[in-house]
Amino acid sequence: MIVGGDHQILALLLFSAFVAATLAITTWVSRNRRGSAEEFYTGGRLFSPMENGFAIAGDYMSAASFLGISGLIALFGYDGMLYSVGFLVAWLVVLLLVAELVRNCGRFTLADVVAARMSERPVRIAAGTSSVTVSVLYLVAQMVGAGSLVALLLGGTGDAARSWTVIGVGALMVVYVSLGGMRATTWIQIVKAVLLMAGTITLTVLVLLRFHGDINLLLNSAAEHSGHGKEFLSPGLKYGGDWTARCDFISLGLALVLGTAGLPHILARFYTVPTARAARRSVVWSIGLIGGFYLMTIVLGFGAAALVGSAEVKASNPAGNTAVALLAYNLGGGAGSTGGTVLFAVVAAVAFATILAVVAGITLASSASVAHDLYASLRRRHAKQRSEVAVARVAAVGIGAVAIALGLLARDLNVAFLVGLAFAVAASANLPVLLYSLFWRNFTTRGAVWSVYGGLIPALVLVMVSPVVSGSPESLFPGVDFQFFPLQNPGLVSIPLGFLAGWLGTVTSGDMPDEAKNAETEVRALTGAGAV
Amino acid sequence: MDEQEGRDPAAARIDDPWYDALASGWGELDGETVPATVPAQHDGDGEERLSPAEIYLEVHRSAAFQEVRRRYRRFVVPAVLAFFAWYLAYVIAAVGAPGLMARPVAGAVNVAMVAGLAQFLTTFLLTWAYARHARLRRDRAALELRWVVFEQNQQNNPPRDGPNPQAEQGRGSRWIGGQGTTRETNR
């Protein structure tokens, strides 16, 4: 990796400016807060669809997409595109089935939607647990991303810098969340989304200019410099091997498209707008932004292959995470040039900002699950009643600590893989229960509880016994071998299990469907009657 | 109600379902909206009062609501099946028929590339179609039903001590799960 002192300093300056700006936002929006739960979890529900659309896009476009997807495309060509396509198509599930109905039926969290027509306590505990699990997995992915970004920036100097980055990111996000709540978090997402889009558009335009707008030339050049020739542009380089690799591809594809609708921090965003119509319009905004962004990551990926070359990308980082940074260096004029230094610093700062913002969004959503779902259900009846918001602030600190610890532990895992895993768990544990309770009138409490645990436990267990954890040179514990599930991504098995468990639980429980509750749920979901 | 700084306070009247003005514009299919022929309005005094659960049941049975639900489902079910099948076909073709996907179309662009970009295109198109359908065919009727429920609740279950001062606490327990009100009226 080419490292000059200049771009480090410049990147740090830019990043410090972002941190200063976001801290200023946090102070500004919380200057006369009233400490209500409504304000802390939803920012008062008064964001406009456009603001919320940008914030959703900011929450969703993580560093894994910016760095990871372009890197995968730079290394494996067409096979990396699956991430881009899956991440976008997933929004159709959100738009058509989830966004409006969740806005109408819920208040702060996923569990609100499910618990509305069931016996509250067990359902809340189940949904809260799975939400926190998904959030922590996703958080760890972002923390690991922050760590490797800094390693790249400082030229791989020392583990200490990496660890301190993870700790620093964790501490900052705790400050944002516990002081600023949803209002600060949302503004940070908006700022970050604008920065990320601006950075991506700049790089894309530069790539296209370099090839005089000739896509054909870009693709041919990418194929040529990838070392794979024409195969680079067609499926099979990464996932074309034996049937396990192919099943893994399908499993990942399923997890990507079904996971988004079960991500707690995405669901929480729909509560920040006043109505279901506003929620729909914010999703339309975010689909436009996210679609444009992922189209550009494809250009950047092929551009990195064409201009930098797959071999050099791989030499810099085997997972390809540095492809965009190297591309920026190249586009600016190459090593030592001012343009290269500036562009590189911009990319690094944008990636940092991205990680920080995403991390803040997830922390807020999971602290809401802890305080609103778990604490409220598990608190001993006669214990002193604390304000829910106070609990949420403490939970944000706790979750931050857990994420920092896990992020330090898991720092050698691939970022895109960790994200895929979080999506698989979200799709297995959260999506079935959400869809059943919105659309199946006979769904019962037992069905809800079974469907959460029936998706969550298989997903986690299958990862434990997969080659990710043991039994292969790249796994977490390469020394031991207790692997017997061949796929890296559990989605193909655990998502159907989640749906099956929900169905089984419902048909075996003797509960009679409560007609009045069903009527209320349906009317409220589709009309918004009685929505907060 | 928390008000965000710098916002028009009028925009904050969430209790009033009408405040969310409908988008009007070209292509508004006005004639096709469903009249909200819900339920006879009950006078607040005199006869027995309807509990919130009964109000929801009544609205649920009304033709207007059934029509809103039918319109929603008739768009969403086929749309979800279609895009999901198309996405699965795309994923499975990549591993099942790599030969087909590698077939060149024009220059360096092959079938796989075209299919990937077509996924983007269909996503954008379906988003537009859904938003348009919801705006023109569903929003108005849904808003009218929301208003009906709101009014009937006001008539049948007037807030006991005037507008609730702790708006947030009150709204929360009144609406979410509906248990707050149910308990109160059944007492």
Interface residues (C-beta under 8 A of the other chain):
Chain A: V29 R34 S36 A37 E38 E39 G43 G44 R45 L46 F47 Y78 D79 M81 L82 S84 V85 G86 L88 V89 W91 L92 V93 L95 L96 L97 E100 R107 D112 A115 A116 R117 E120 R183 I215 N216 L219 N220 A223 K230 E231 L233 S234 P235 G236 Y239 G240 R246 F249 I250 G253 L254 V257 P274 T275 R277 A278 R280 R281 V283 V284 I287 G288 G291 Y294 L295 I298 E515 A516 K517 A519 E520 E522 V523 R524 L526 T527 G528 A529 G530 A531 V532
Chain B: M1 D2 E3 Q4 E5 R7 A11 A12 I14 P17 D20 P52 A53 E54 Y56 L57 V59 H60 R61 F65 V68 R69 Y72 V76 A79 V80 F83 F84 Y87 L88 Y90 V91 I92 A94 V95 G96 P98 M101 A102 A106 G107 A108 V109 N110 A112 M113 G116 Q119 F120 T123 F124 L126 T127 W128 Y130 A131 A134 R135 D139 A142 L143 L145 R146 V148 V149 F150 N153 E168 R171 G172 R174 W175 I176 G177 G178
